[in-house]
Amino acid sequence: GHTSVTCVASDAAGNRTSATFGVDVIGAQEQMVNLVQYVLSLGLPNGTTYPLVNQLRAAAGDGSDPQACKKLNDFISMVAKKGGDIPPQDSAYMITQARRIENVMGCSL
C-alpha cells in the first residue's frame, strides 16, 4: 500500500527541517508482473525473452506454489546464461529485482 513518511533533521545549532514523501510497498506478485513487463520491453530475441518470461510466470503462479523460489532462482541462472543477448546493465537489474522478490517471498538463498 501507500504511506506517507516524514523525516526531520536538526543540527547542533538548532537548525531544523523536515520533508514528507510517499512510499509505495508492493508485494511479490506485483513485483513479478513489473519484472515480466520489463523483460518484454527490452526487445530481446524471442529465444531469450520468452524463456525468461515463462520462468517468471511459473514463479508467480497464484502465490502458493512451493516451487516459486526455485523458479525465481532458475530465472536468475537463465539471465546469467543468456548474458550474451542481454546488455549487462539490464542483466544486473533483472537479477537484482529477482533477488528482491525472493526476499519478499522469504526464499532461502
Summary of the structure (lengths in Angstrom):
residues: 109
radius of gyration: 18.3
end to end distance: 26.3
largest distance: 61.3
contacts: 273
relative contact order: 0.14
helix: 59%
strand: 17%
